Amino acid sequence: MRTAVGWTGDAIEIIDQTLLPAEERIIRLSTVDEVVDAIQRLAVRGAPAIGVTGALGVLLAGDDDAEAERIASARPTAVNLRWAVERVLAASDRKAEALAILEEDVAACRAIGSYGRAELPEASKILTVCNTGRLATAGWGTALGVVYAKQEAGEPVEVFACETRPLLQGARLTAWELDDAGIPVTVLPDGAAPALLAGGQIDAVIVGADRIAANGDTANKIGTYALAIAARHHGVPFYVAAPRSTLDPATPHGAVIEIEERDGSEIRSIAGLEESTRVWNPAFDVTPASLITGLITDAGVLRAPFGPAIEGVLS
């Protein structure tokens, strides 16, 4: 499988994830307008992947920092995007910095997978939400990076993937990606996850993150909070897997994270609703740190109290 994001020397190449699983198409992004459009319509998605895309997009903006700011503002919740853009803007050699961010994400995915595998040696049945694998990063993934590490080590592993509203990233992307990798995967409606947990069929829940506040509160795809509550009730460990670039010490807690709300047409089109039907379509929710067993990062597994642990790996 191709990586989600690549650099050709004068353009960004991405897999257009809006077309999967029906069609695997590579598209070229050679202007800032194309980069912003790809990020906003989720042709490229996943916090690490859009961070890498944003970093490379700065190269297309040239010396126009206002254009770079357009990229940084394309999606508000994932901290990786602005972090990557601002890091490249501050560098004396912007091309080298952007390519370094890409390579660092590949290495971070490997480290997350290794730490997660060591943390959960007996966990073979993993529940997840959204897509956190090769399509969401420049490497092999965050939460799914743990799954790939288990597969690489020859350990038994299978995944239960919530379909993930509003755009069915779990059903469309996670299932396609894992099937391509030869890993058993079962898709379930988002609302079925608590019943699956109640049945004792899950060893661990592992999800990704778009922003982790200084106290450990975590913003991730809508439905994650419900998984965390159900996992706690049924005594199943709940882990968040993310690189250090997703840790945001400038955000004190989850209540101040800006939650992206997407157009209601995304829901209306799936359900066949009239245009006049009111829709609330948040793309993310916030899981309190108190419900999180551990943060699997590229610097190791962080445990509560998360504030000092996060400060420690970022210092």
N, C-alpha and C positions, 0 to 999 in steps of 0.2 A: 504494500500500500504506500502511495506517495505521502509525504508529509503535508500538513495542512497549509504551510506557508513556506515559500522559498524566494530567493533573490537571484535574478538572472544577470545582474550587473547594470541594468537600466530600468528594470520593472520588477514588481512583485507578482509572483504566481501563487494563486490559491486554488483549492478545490471549492467550487461553488456548492456550499452545503445546503442551499435551498432546493437543489435538484435531486439530492440523494433521498432514497436509495435507487430511484428510477434511472438516474443518469450520473455518471462520474465525469464531470467536465472541469478542465483546468481553465481558469480565466486569468488574463493579464491585467494588472492595475498599473497604469503608467502616469496617472494624474492624481492630484489631491482629490478632485471630485469623485473619481472612481474609488479611491480608498475610503472616503467618507461614506459613499453609497454602500460599499461592500460591508462595512462595519455595521451600518444602521439597519440594513435589511437582513443581516445575519448570514450573508454569503460566507463570511469568516466570523467565527464566534468561539467562545471559550476565553476566559480572562488571559491566560498566557499567550494564546494565539493572537488575540487582538492587540496585546501589548507588543508582540514582535512585529505585527503588521503596522502598528503606529510608529514604531522605531524606524522601520524601513520607509514608511510614508514620509517621514521628515526629509529623507534624501530626495524624494520627489518634489518636496516643497522648496528646495534650494535655499536661498537666503531669505525667503519670505516667512518670517516667524508667525505672522497672522494666519497664514495657511496652515502652519503646523498646529496652531491653537485650534483651528477647525477640526483637525484630526483628534486632538486631545479631548475635545468636547463631544465627540460623536456619540459616545454612550457614557452615561454618568456613573453607573454603579461600580463597574470593575475598576479597581485602583490601578491595575497593571498598565492600562492604556495611557493615562496621564503620566504615570511614573516613567514609562519608557520614552515618551515624547520629550519630557523635560530633561531626562538624562542625556538624550542625544543632543538636544539644543545646547546643553551646558558643556559639551565635549569640544575639544580643539579639533579632533578628527572625527567628524560626525559619521562618516561611512564605517570606520573601524569600530566605533561605539555601537552602531546599529547592528552590525554583524556579530559583535561580542554578545549582545543581548540575545540574539538568536541561538548562538552556541551555548550560552549559559542556561538557556531554557532546556535544551537537549540534555545537558548534564544534570540539571535540577530534577528532571523527570526520572532519570536513572537513579538518583539518590533517594528520591521519594519512594520509588518502587522497592529499593533495597531496605530502607528503614521500615516500610510498611510490612514487607514480608517477614522481617525479623520480629516485628511487634505482634503479628497475628499468624504464628506458624501453624496453628491447628484450624484456622478459619478457611473453609473451602466453599462455603455458600455465602456469597456477598450480595447485599442489596444496595442499589445505588439509584440516583435520580439524574436526569439530564445526560449530558455526554462529557466525559472528562478524559478522553483517551487521545489517540493520535490525531483526531480531527480538532481537538480543542487546544493543542499545544504545538510547539515546534518539535517535540520529541515523541515519547510513547505514552505520555499522559500523567495525570496526577492520581486521582482515585483509581482509574483503570491502570495506571502505571503499577500499582500494587498487584493487580490481577496479572498483568503481563510478566511481572517479576516471578510470580508463582508459576506461571506456565513455563517460563524459561528454565526454572529450577526443577521442572518435572513434577511439581506438586499438583494434586487434584484441585481444580477450581471451577466454579460455575457462577454465573451472574444472573441476578434477577433485576431487571431494568424497568423502573417506572416509566410509563409512556411519556410523561412530562409535558404538561400544558405550558404555554399555549401552542407551541409549534411542534410538539411531539418529537423533541430531540432525542429522547430515550428510545422511542419506537423506531424512528427513522434512522438515527445516526449510531447510537450505541449498539443496537441489535445488528445493524449492517456491519459495523466495524469488528465486533466480536466474532460474528459468523465468518467474516473474511479471515480472521486470525485462528479459526478452529476452536474457539472457546465456547462451551455450551452457554446459551443465553435464553432466558424466558422473559417475555415482555408482559407486564401487568398494568392494568389501569391504576392511576395514581391513588384512587380511593381504596384499592384492594391491599395496599401495602400493610396497614395495621393488622388486617386479618392474617396475612402471611406471617408477620412477626408473632402474632398470637399463637399460631400453629407450631411454633418452635422450629421452623424450617430454615432460619437464617442465623449464621454464626456472627456476622458483623455487618453494620451499615457503614459504608465509606462513600463520602460525597466530596465534591470539589468546593471551591469558594471563589467569589469575585472580589470580596474585600473582607479582611479580618481586622476588626477594631483592636485598639490597644489593650482592651480587657478580655479579648477572645471572642466577643460576639461576632457572628459570621453571617455575611450576606451571601446567599446562593440562590439558585433557581427556585422559583415558587414551588412549594410543596416540601421543601427541605425541613422547615420547622415542624410540620406535621410528622415527618419521619422521625425526627429527634424525640418528639413527645412520645410517640408510640414505642420507639426503641427503649426509652427510659422505663416506660410502664412495664414492658415485657423483659427487662433485664438483659437487653442486647447492647453490646458496646457500639457507640456512635463516634466515628472518626471523621475529621475533616482533613483532606490532603491538598496541600497547596505549596507553591514555592515561596521563598521569603519575600519576593516582589509583591505578593498579595497581602502581606502584613502591613498595616497602615497605622503607625504610631501617632499620626496626626488626627486620627479619628478616635475620640476617647471611648465611645461605646456605640452599640448598634442603633440606638434611637436617632442618631444624627446622620446615619448613612442615607444618602439620596437613593430612593428606590425608583428605578425606571418604570414608567407606565407606558405600555405599548398600545397601539391603535386597536380599538375594539373590533375592527373588521377581521382581525386574526381569529377571534373567537366566533364571530358571526358567520364567517365563511365555513368553518368546520361544522357548525351546528345548523347551518341553513337558516339563520335568523334574518328578520327584516332589518334594514338599515336603521330604522328608528328604535330598535331594541337597545336599551342602555346596557353597557358592559363595563365592568371594572377589570382591567387586565394588567395587574402588576407582574413584571418579569421576575421579580425576586422577593424573598422574604428574609427575615433576620432570625437566626437561631441563637438564643442566649448561651453564653459560655457555660452556664451551669448545666446544660444538657449535653455538653461535648466531653467525651472520654479523653480525647487527645487530638492534637494537631500534628499530622504527619508532614513535616517539612523537609527540605533538602539539607537542613542542618540537624536533623534528628526529630524525635517525637517529643513535643512539648506537652506538659501536663499542668493542671491547675496548681496554684494560681497562675493564670496565663499571662497576666500583666508583666511580672518580673521575668517570666520565661521568654516572652516576646522581646522585651527590652534586651535581654541577654544575647539573643541570636542576632540582633540588629546592631549591637554596639561594636 
